[in-house]
Amino acid sequence: MTTPVKYPQPPVELVGAVEAFLYDCTPAEGCGVCTALIAELEEAKKADRWSAAYDAAAEVRNHPHEKGGRR
């Protein structure tokens, strides 16, 4: 049987995992909307505007594109 820890411990840091989950996105090739959103994402990251960066990344992920290259 294990003994529970009864004193505070340092926080666990998930280096890179949270950022990747929030801000990673793949723009569709040749899409002007996705290109503009990626520029907005990068600008927001440089300005430490994390809410705006998340919004831009989410829009890229959710931007509608037909599967198979047809529109």
Gaussian input, Z-matrix of N, CA and C with variables (Angstrom, degrees):
# hf/3-21g

backbone

0 1
 N
 C     1     B1
 C     2     B2     1     A1
 N     3     B3     2     A2     1     D1
 C     4     B4     3     A3     2     D2
 C     5     B5     4     A4     3     D3
 N     6     B6     5     A5     4     D4
 C     7     B7     6     A6     5     D5
 C     8     B8     7     A7     6     D6
 N     9     B9     8     A8     7     D7
 C    10    B10     9     A9     8     D8
 C    11    B11    10    A10     9     D9
 N    12    B12    11    A11    10    D10
 C    13    B13    12    A12    11    D11
 C    14    B14    13    A13    12    D12
 N    15    B15    14    A14    13    D13
 C    16    B16    15    A15    14    D14
 C    17    B17    16    A16    15    D15
 N    18    B18    17    A17    16    D16
 C    19    B19    18    A18    17    D17
 C    20    B20    19    A19    18    D18
 N    21    B21    20    A20    19    D19
 C    22    B22    21    A21    20    D20
 C    23    B23    22    A22    21    D21
 N    24    B24    23    A23    22    D22
 C    25    B25    24    A24    23    D23
 C    26    B26    25    A25    24    D24
 N    27    B27    26    A26    25    D25
 C    28    B28    27    A27    26    D26
 C    29    B29    28    A28    27    D27
 N    30    B30    29    A29    28    D28
 C    31    B31    30    A30    29    D29
 C    32    B32    31    A31    30    D30
 N    33    B33    32    A32    31    D31
 C    34    B34    33    A33    32    D32
 C    35    B35    34    A34    33    D33
 N    36    B36    35    A35    34    D34
 C    37    B37    36    A36    35    D35
 C    38    B38    37    A37    36    D36
 N    39    B39    38    A38    37    D37
 C    40    B40    39    A39    38    D38
 C    41    B41    40    A40    39    D39
 N    42    B42    41    A41    40    D40
 C    43    B43    42    A42    41    D41
 C    44    B44    43    A43    42    D42
 N    45    B45    44    A44    43    D43
 C    46    B46    45    A45    44    D44
 C    47    B47    46    A46    45    D45
 N    48    B48    47    A47    46    D46
 C    49    B49    48    A48    47    D47
 C    50    B50    49    A49    48    D48
 N    51    B51    50    A50    49    D49
 C    52    B52    51    A51    50    D50
 C    53    B53    52    A52    51    D51
 N    54    B54    53    A53    52    D52
 C    55    B55    54    A54    53    D53
 C    56    B56    55    A55    54    D54
 N    57    B57    56    A56    55    D55
 C    58    B58    57    A57    56    D56
 C    59    B59    58    A58    57    D57
 N    60    B60    59    A59    58    D58
 C    61    B61    60    A60    59    D59
 C    62    B62    61    A61    60    D60
 N    63    B63    62    A62    61    D61
 C    64    B64    63    A63    62    D62
 C    65    B65    64    A64    63    D63
 N    66    B66    65    A65    64    D64
 C    67    B67    66    A66    65    D65
 C    68    B68    67    A67    66    D66
 N    69    B69    68    A68    67    D67
 C    70    B70    69    A69    68    D68
 C    71    B71    70    A70    69    D69
 N    72    B72    71    A71    70    D70
 C    73    B73    72    A72    71    D71
 C    74    B74    73    A73    72    D72
 N    75    B75    74    A74    73    D73
 C    76    B76    75    A75    74    D74
 C    77    B77    76    A76    75    D75
 N    78    B78    77    A77    76    D76
 C    79    B79    78    A78    77    D77
 C    80    B80    79    A79    78    D78
 N    81    B81    80    A80    79    D79
 C    82    B82    81    A81    80    D80
 C    83    B83    82    A82    81    D81
 N    84    B84    83    A83    82    D82
 C    85    B85    84    A84    83    D83
 C    86    B86    85    A85    84    D84
 N    87    B87    86    A86    85    D85
 C    88    B88    87    A87    86    D86
 C    89    B89    88    A88    87    D87
 N    90    B90    89    A89    88    D88
 C    91    B91    90    A90    89    D89
 C    92    B92    91    A91    90    D90
 N    93    B93    92    A92    91    D91
 C    94    B94    93    A93    92    D92
 C    95    B95    94    A94    93    D93
 N    96    B96    95    A95    94    D94
 C    97    B97    96    A96    95    D95
 C    98    B98    97    A97    96    D96
 N    99    B99    98    A98    97    D97
 C   100   B100    99    A99    98    D98
 C   101   B101   100   A100    99    D99
 N   102   B102   101   A101   100   D100
 C   103   B103   102   A102   101   D101
 C   104   B104   103   A103   102   D102
 N   105   B105   104   A104   103   D103
 C   106   B106   105   A105   104   D104
 C   107   B107   106   A106   105   D105
 N   108   B108   107   A107   106   D106
 C   109   B109   108   A108   107   D107
 C   110   B110   109   A109   108   D108
 N   111   B111   110   A110   109   D109
 C   112   B112   111   A111   110   D110
 C   113   B113   112   A112   111   D111
 N   114   B114   113   A113   112   D112
 C   115   B115   114   A114   113   D113
 C   116   B116   115   A115   114   D114
 N   117   B117   116   A116   115   D115
 C   118   B118   117   A117   116   D116
 C   119   B119   118   A118   117   D117
 N   120   B120   119   A119   118   D118
 C   121   B121   120   A120   119   D119
 C   122   B122   121   A121   120   D120
 N   123   B123   122   A122   121   D121
 C   124   B124   123   A123   122   D122
 C   125   B125   124   A124   123   D123
 N   126   B126   125   A125   124   D124
 C   127   B127   126   A126   125   D125
 C   128   B128   127   A127   126   D126
 N   129   B129   128   A128   127   D127
 C   130   B130   129   A129   128   D128
 C   131   B131   130   A130   129   D129
 N   132   B132   131   A131   130   D130
 C   133   B133   132   A132   131   D131
 C   134   B134   133   A133   132   D132
 N   135   B135   134   A134   133   D133
 C   136   B136   135   A135   134   D134
 C   137   B137   136   A136   135   D135
 N   138   B138   137   A137   136   D136
 C   139   B139   138   A138   137   D137
 C   140   B140   139   A139   138   D138
 N   141   B141   140   A140   139   D139
 C   142   B142   141   A141   140   D140
 C   143   B143   142   A142   141   D141
 N   144   B144   143   A143   142   D142
 C   145   B145   144   A144   143   D143
 C   146   B146   145   A145   144   D144
 N   147   B147   146   A146   145   D145
 C   148   B148   147   A147   146   D146
 C   149   B149   148   A148   147   D147
 N   150   B150   149   A149   148   D148
 C   151   B151   150   A150   149   D149
 C   152   B152   151   A151   150   D150
 N   153   B153   152   A152   151   D151
 C   154   B154   153   A153   152   D152
 C   155   B155   154   A154   153   D153
 N   156   B156   155   A155   154   D154
 C   157   B157   156   A156   155   D155
 C   158   B158   157   A157   156   D156
 N   159   B159   158   A158   157   D157
 C   160   B160   159   A159   158   D158
 C   161   B161   160   A160   159   D159
 N   162   B162   161   A161   160   D160
 C   163   B163   162   A162   161   D161
 C   164   B164   163   A163   162   D162
 N   165   B165   164   A164   163   D163
 C   166   B166   165   A165   164   D164
 C   167   B167   166   A166   165   D165
 N   168   B168   167   A167   166   D166
 C   169   B169   168   A168   167   D167
 C   170   B170   169   A169   168   D168
 N   171   B171   170   A170   169   D169
 C   172   B172   171   A171   170   D170
 C   173   B173   172   A172   171   D171
 N   174   B174   173   A173   172   D172
 C   175   B175   174   A174   173   D173
 C   176   B176   175   A175   174   D174
 N   177   B177   176   A176   175   D175
 C   178   B178   177   A177   176   D176
 C   179   B179   178   A178   177   D177
 N   180   B180   179   A179   178   D178
 C   181   B181   180   A180   179   D179
 C   182   B182   181   A181   180   D180
 N   183   B183   182   A182   181   D181
 C   184   B184   183   A183   182   D182
 C   185   B185   184   A184   183   D183
 N   186   B186   185   A185   184   D184
 C   187   B187   186   A186   185   D185
 C   188   B188   187   A187   186   D186
 N   189   B189   188   A188   187   D187
 C   190   B190   189   A189   188   D188
 C   191   B191   190   A190   189   D189
 N   192   B192   191   A191   190   D190
 C   193   B193   192   A192   191   D191
 C   194   B194   193   A193   192   D192
 N   195   B195   194   A194   193   D193
 C   196   B196   195   A195   194   D194
 C   197   B197   196   A196   195   D195
 N   198   B198   197   A197   196   D196
 C   199   B199   198   A198   197   D197
 C   200   B200   199   A199   198   D198
 N   201   B201   200   A200   199   D199
 C   202   B202   201   A201   200   D200
 C   203   B203   202   A202   201   D201
 N   204   B204   203   A203   202   D202
 C   205   B205   204   A204   203   D203
 C   206   B206   205   A205   204   D204
 N   207   B207   206   A206   205   D205
 C   208   B208   207   A207   206   D206
 C   209   B209   208   A208   207   D207
 N   210   B210   209   A209   208   D208
 C   211   B211   210   A210   209   D209
 C   212   B212   211   A211   210   D210

   B1=1.4329
   B2=1.5193
   B3=1.3319
   B4=1.4593
   B5=1.5194
   B6=1.3023
   B7=1.4516
   B8=1.5250
   B9=1.3376
   B10=1.4571
   B11=1.5288
   B12=1.3247
   B13=1.4626
   B14=1.5260
   B15=1.3310
   B16=1.4605
   B17=1.5280
   B18=1.3101
   B19=1.4550
   B20=1.5255
   B21=1.3396
   B22=1.4637
   B23=1.5269
   B24=1.3010
   B25=1.4608
   B26=1.5213
   B27=1.3295
   B28=1.4629
   B29=1.5301
   B30=1.3380
   B31=1.4605
   B32=1.5279
   B33=1.2921
   B34=1.4603
   B35=1.5182
   B36=1.3263
   B37=1.4545
   B38=1.5208
   B39=1.3132
   B40=1.4571
   B41=1.5294
   B42=1.3207
   B43=1.4546
   B44=1.5282
   B45=1.3133
   B46=1.4526
   B47=1.5169
   B48=1.3054
   B49=1.4632
   B50=1.5250
   B51=1.3008
   B52=1.4668
   B53=1.5267
   B54=1.3383
   B55=1.4516
   B56=1.5251
   B57=1.3150
   B58=1.4654
   B59=1.5302
   B60=1.3091
   B61=1.4601
   B62=1.5269
   B63=1.3411
   B64=1.4584
   B65=1.5208
   B66=1.3349
   B67=1.4559
   B68=1.5259
   B69=1.3272
   B70=1.4568
   B71=1.5224
   B72=1.3080
   B73=1.4543
   B74=1.5300
   B75=1.3115
   B76=1.4525
   B77=1.5230
   B78=1.3340
   B79=1.4631
   B80=1.5269
   B81=1.3188
   B82=1.4592
   B83=1.5242
   B84=1.3041
   B85=1.4573
   B86=1.5266
   B87=1.3250
   B88=1.4515
   B89=1.5191
   B90=1.3080
   B91=1.4712
   B92=1.5302
   B93=1.3295
   B94=1.4591
   B95=1.5120
   B96=1.3305
   B97=1.4648
   B98=1.5279
   B99=1.3198
   B100=1.4696
   B101=1.5319
   B102=1.3271
   B103=1.4614
   B104=1.5281
   B105=1.3259
   B106=1.4651
   B107=1.5277
   B108=1.3251
   B109=1.4654
   B110=1.5289
   B111=1.3329
   B112=1.4663
   B113=1.5289
   B114=1.3344
   B115=1.4672
   B116=1.5248
   B117=1.3269
   B118=1.4720
   B119=1.5293
   B120=1.3164
   B121=1.4651
   B122=1.5286
   B123=1.3168
   B124=1.4637
   B125=1.5307
   B126=1.3281
   B127=1.4631
   B128=1.5360
   B129=1.3236
   B130=1.4654
   B131=1.5293
   B132=1.3306
   B133=1.4693
   B134=1.5205
   B135=1.3436
   B136=1.4738
   B137=1.5160
   B138=1.3342
   B139=1.4667
   B140=1.5344
   B141=1.3365
   B142=1.4727
   B143=1.5212
   B144=1.3230
   B145=1.4671
   B146=1.5285
   B147=1.3224
   B148=1.4631
   B149=1.5189
   B150=1.3157
   B151=1.4550
   B152=1.5319
   B153=1.3275
   B154=1.4698
   B155=1.5214
   B156=1.3318
   B157=1.4728
   B158=1.5271
   B159=1.3223
   B160=1.4620
   B161=1.5235
   B162=1.3449
   B163=1.4617
   B164=1.5247
   B165=1.3343
   B166=1.4627
   B167=1.5253
   B168=1.3317
   B169=1.4703
   B170=1.5270
   B171=1.3248
   B172=1.4649
   B173=1.5226
   B174=1.3371
   B175=1.4628
   B176=1.5243
   B177=1.3263
   B178=1.4725
   B179=1.5254
   B180=1.3267
   B181=1.4735
   B182=1.5256
   B183=1.3236
   B184=1.4633
   B185=1.5216
   B186=1.3312
   B187=1.4647
   B188=1.5304
   B189=1.3265
   B190=1.4681
   B191=1.5279
   B192=1.3039
   B193=1.4649
   B194=1.5187
   B195=1.2907
   B196=1.4711
   B197=1.5168
   B198=1.2992
   B199=1.4618
   B200=1.5383
   B201=1.3087
   B202=1.4580
   B203=1.5137
   B204=1.3379
   B205=1.4445
   B206=1.5159
   B207=1.3243
   B208=1.4650
   B209=1.5163
   B210=1.3158
   B211=1.4611
   B212=1.4823
   A1=109.09
   A2=116.48
   A3=119.72
   A4=110.78
   A5=115.26
   A6=121.55
   A7=108.28
   A8=118.97
   A9=119.64
   A10=111.44
   A11=115.97
   A12=121.37
   A13=108.05
   A14=115.61
   A15=120.26
   A16=111.88
   A17=117.21
   A18=120.93
   A19=108.27
   A20=117.55
   A21=120.27
   A22=111.83
   A23=114.61
   A24=120.68
   A25=108.42
   A26=117.51
   A27=119.01
   A28=110.69
   A29=116.81
   A30=119.65
   A31=111.90
   A32=115.49
   A33=121.38
   A34=107.47
   A35=117.15
   A36=120.64
   A37=109.42
   A38=115.74
   A39=121.92
   A40=107.81
   A41=115.37
   A42=121.49
   A43=110.71
   A44=115.16
   A45=121.02
   A46=115.35
   A47=118.84
   A48=120.95
   A49=111.60
   A50=117.09
   A51=120.38
   A52=110.02
   A53=116.92
   A54=120.36
   A55=111.07
   A56=116.81
   A57=120.47
   A58=110.37
   A59=116.73
   A60=120.71
   A61=111.39
   A62=116.81
   A63=120.83
   A64=113.95
   A65=117.98
   A66=120.24
   A67=115.78
   A68=120.11
   A69=120.46
   A70=110.40
   A71=115.66
   A72=121.33
   A73=107.68
   A74=116.63
   A75=121.60
   A76=108.84
   A77=117.28
   A78=119.26
   A79=110.77
   A80=115.94
   A81=120.23
   A82=108.64
   A83=115.48
   A84=121.45
   A85=110.87
   A86=116.14
   A87=121.06
   A88=115.71
   A89=118.46
   A90=121.41
   A91=109.37
   A92=116.08
   A93=121.07
   A94=113.09
   A95=117.14
   A96=121.12
   A97=109.78
   A98=117.01
   A99=120.71
   A100=110.96
   A101=116.85
   A102=121.10
   A103=110.63
   A104=117.26
   A105=121.21
   A106=111.10
   A107=116.48
   A108=119.94
   A109=111.59
   A110=117.53
   A111=120.43
   A112=109.98
   A113=116.81
   A114=120.20
   A115=110.19
   A116=116.85
   A117=121.88
   A118=110.69
   A119=116.83
   A120=122.10
   A121=110.58
   A122=117.13
   A123=120.84
   A124=111.68
   A125=116.44
   A126=120.94
   A127=110.67
   A128=116.64
   A129=120.83
   A130=111.33
   A131=117.01
   A132=120.19
   A133=110.89
   A134=116.57
   A135=120.17
   A136=111.49
   A137=117.23
   A138=121.71
   A139=112.45
   A140=116.91
   A141=122.32
   A142=112.04
   A143=116.81
   A144=122.29
   A145=106.76
   A146=115.68
   A147=121.34
   A148=113.14
   A149=117.80
   A150=120.16
   A151=110.28
   A152=116.57
   A153=121.05
   A154=110.52
   A155=116.98
   A156=120.59
   A157=110.07
   A158=116.92
   A159=120.00
   A160=110.77
   A161=116.63
   A162=120.26
   A163=111.35
   A164=117.51
   A165=120.91
   A166=110.98
   A167=117.50
   A168=120.77
   A169=110.73
   A170=116.72
   A171=120.23
   A172=110.57
   A173=117.24
   A174=119.81
   A175=111.38
   A176=117.41
   A177=120.11
   A178=109.81
   A179=116.21
   A180=119.65
   A181=111.59
   A182=117.75
   A183=121.69
   A184=114.14
   A185=117.52
   A186=120.27
   A187=108.92
   A188=117.24
   A189=119.61
   A190=113.03
   A191=114.93
   A192=122.72
   A193=106.72
   A194=114.88
   A195=119.76
   A196=109.54
   A197=116.76
   A198=121.68
   A199=108.06
   A200=116.30
   A201=119.66
   A202=113.71
   A203=118.76
   A204=122.04
   A205=115.36
   A206=119.83
   A207=121.11
   A208=109.65
   A209=116.17
   A210=121.40
   A211=110.53
   D1=141.47
   D2=-179.02
   D3=-93.73
   D4=154.75
   D5=178.39
   D6=-98.67
   D7=126.22
   D8=179.74
   D9=-68.11
   D10=147.43
   D11=177.55
   D12=-75.53
   D13=132.42
   D14=-176.16
   D15=-115.18
   D16=24.29
   D17=178.12
   D18=-140.45
   D19=155.76
   D20=-177.87
   D21=-64.54
   D22=146.44
   D23=177.44
   D24=-123.00
   D25=158.53
   D26=179.07
   D27=-64.00
   D28=152.63
   D29=-179.31
   D30=-67.12
   D31=152.46
   D32=175.60
   D33=-85.51
   D34=128.21
   D35=178.86
   D36=-109.54
   D37=127.76
   D38=179.30
   D39=-99.24
   D40=79.88
   D41=-174.24
   D42=-60.08
   D43=119.19
   D44=175.85
   D45=82.19
   D46=-24.52
   D47=-175.16
   D48=-67.77
   D49=-44.13
   D50=-178.54
   D51=-68.84
   D52=-43.99
   D53=179.36
   D54=-61.01
   D55=-42.74
   D56=179.26
   D57=-63.51
   D58=-41.46
   D59=-179.44
   D60=-64.56
   D61=-40.10
   D62=-175.74
   D63=-82.46
   D64=-39.17
   D65=-166.85
   D66=-113.58
   D67=-7.15
   D68=178.98
   D69=-77.34
   D70=134.66
   D71=177.44
   D72=-159.13
   D73=155.98
   D74=-179.46
   D75=-120.11
   D76=113.85
   D77=179.44
   D78=-73.54
   D79=149.92
   D80=176.58
   D81=-73.26
   D82=138.33
   D83=-178.53
   D84=-62.30
   D85=128.50
   D86=176.76
   D87=79.00
   D88=6.63
   D89=-179.05
   D90=-92.72
   D91=120.00
   D92=-179.92
   D93=-65.89
   D94=-36.21
   D95=179.34
   D96=-64.26
   D97=-46.52
   D98=179.52
   D99=-63.02
   D100=-40.50
   D101=178.95
   D102=-61.30
   D103=-44.49
   D104=178.73
   D105=-64.61
   D106=-40.10
   D107=179.94
   D108=-66.85
   D109=-36.87
   D110=177.65
   D111=-65.04
   D112=-39.99
   D113=176.63
   D114=-62.49
   D115=-42.07
   D116=177.67
   D117=-63.41
   D118=-40.53
   D119=178.47
   D120=-61.40
   D121=-49.03
   D122=-178.84
   D123=-63.81
   D124=-40.44
   D125=178.70
   D126=-63.61
   D127=-42.71
   D128=179.37
   D129=-65.21
   D130=-39.26
   D131=177.62
   D132=-62.39
   D133=-44.23
   D134=-179.47
   D135=-63.67
   D136=-32.29
   D137=-179.00
   D138=-89.67
   D139=5.14
   D140=-178.11
   D141=57.64
   D142=35.25
   D143=174.93
   D144=-100.16
   D145=81.36
   D146=-169.00
   D147=-70.28
   D148=-31.50
   D149=177.91
   D150=-66.51
   D151=-43.37
   D152=177.97
   D153=-66.04
   D154=-36.79
   D155=178.31
   D156=-64.23
   D157=-44.28
   D158=178.22
   D159=-61.94
   D160=-43.78
   D161=-179.54
   D162=-59.82
   D163=-43.26
   D164=179.45
   D165=-64.99
   D166=-43.22
   D167=179.41
   D168=-64.04
   D169=-40.72
   D170=179.26
   D171=-64.67
   D172=-38.28
   D173=178.51
   D174=-65.45
   D175=-38.73
   D176=176.87
   D177=-62.84
   D178=-45.53
   D179=-179.54
   D180=-63.60
   D181=-34.84
   D182=-175.36
   D183=-96.08
   D184=-3.04
   D185=-178.81
   D186=-65.32
   D187=127.18
   D188=-174.29
   D189=-72.45
   D190=130.75
   D191=172.70
   D192=-140.27
   D193=140.51
   D194=178.28
   D195=-71.57
   D196=143.30
   D197=175.44
   D198=-76.36
   D199=143.50
   D200=177.05
   D201=87.74
   D202=4.14
   D203=174.17
   D204=83.89
   D205=2.04
   D206=178.24
   D207=-99.84
   D208=145.58
   D209=176.50
   D210=-122.40

